[in-house]
Amino acid sequence: MLFIYNKRGILVPVYSAVSVLGTLILNRILKSQVGGIFAKEYDGQIVLGIGLFIAFVWTYLTSYDYVEVDGEKERVHMNHHLFYISNRLWSYIMLGGSLLALAGGILETVEN
């Protein structure tokens, strides 16, 4: 697959993959080792929503660069893009996706 990115834009899919896979692994460990509330049947969209929310926070916090000048931090304008969309906008897209996945997962869990 062709990725069109500039500077740290390539980190957007990396942050997403690491967050979602880490959340899935943690979910599996909690279900098998801890049990309790984690052993109950709930929809996988909840786990996906939590992973996307972690990716949102991670991308949001690393979307700007800061340089220390005379003891104060100043923001430096750098063009971090993935597919011509800035990292800051990608973080908001992930927030929307995580909220939709969480809402859908909670609704599916409550219905069953």
N, C-alpha and C positions, 0 to 999 in steps of 0.2 A: 504494500500500500504506500502511496506517495504522501508524505507529510510536508506541507508547506509551512515552515516556521521561521521565526526570526528570534535569535538570542535564546531566552529561556522559555520560549513558546513550546518547545518539545517536552517540557516538564508537565504540561497539563495532562496528557494521557498517562504519563508515568504516575503522577499524583493520584489520578483516578483509579488506575489499576492496582496500585499498592494499597490504597485505602479500602477499596471494595474487597480485594482478596484477603487482606488482613482481617477485615470484619467477618468475612465468611469463615475463615480459619478459627477465629475467636469464637464465633457462634457454634461451630462444630465441637470445639473443646469444651465450651460451657455446657452444651447439651449432654455430652458423654461423661464428663468428669464431675460437674457440679450438680446437675439435675435440677430439682425444684421447679421454679418458675421457667427456667430455660428448657426443661424437658417437655413442656406443654407444646401443643401444636399451634404454630403461628405462621403467618404467610412470609415467604422469602422476600417479599417487597420491603418489609420492614428493615431487614438486614441490608438490602441494597440502599435504602434511603439513608440509613445511618452511615454507610460507607461513603455515599455521595456527599453527605453533610461534612464529614471529616475532610474529604477532598476539597470542598468549598472553602473551609477555614484555611487549609494549607495553601491553596492557590491564592486566596485573598491576602493572606499575610506575606506572601512572597512575590506579589505582583509589582511592587515598587522597589526601587533601589535607593538606599540612603548612604550618604557620605558625611563623615564628620568634618566640619569646617569650623575652626576656632572654638572647639569644644561643644558645638551644637550640631545636631543632625539635620541635614538638608536633603530633601528629596531630589533625586536626579531623574530626569525624564529619559527613559530608555524604551525602545519599541520592542516589547516582548509580545509576539503574536503567534497564533496557531491558526492556519487557514484565514489569515487577514483579520482575525478577531483578537482583541487584546486579552491578556490574561485576566484583567479585572472583570471584563465582561463574561469570560468563561466561568469565573467564580460565581457570578450571579446566575448563569445558566445552570450550573451545578446545584445551586441553592433551590432553584425552581424545580429541577428534576428530583431532588431529594425530598422536597415537600410533597410533590405529587406521588412519589413512590411510598412515602410514609403514610399519606392519607389513603391511598389505595390498599396498602397492606393492612392498615388498621380496620378499614371497612370490610375487607375480606375475612379478617380474623373475627370480627364481631358477628358477621353473618353466620359463621360456622359454629 
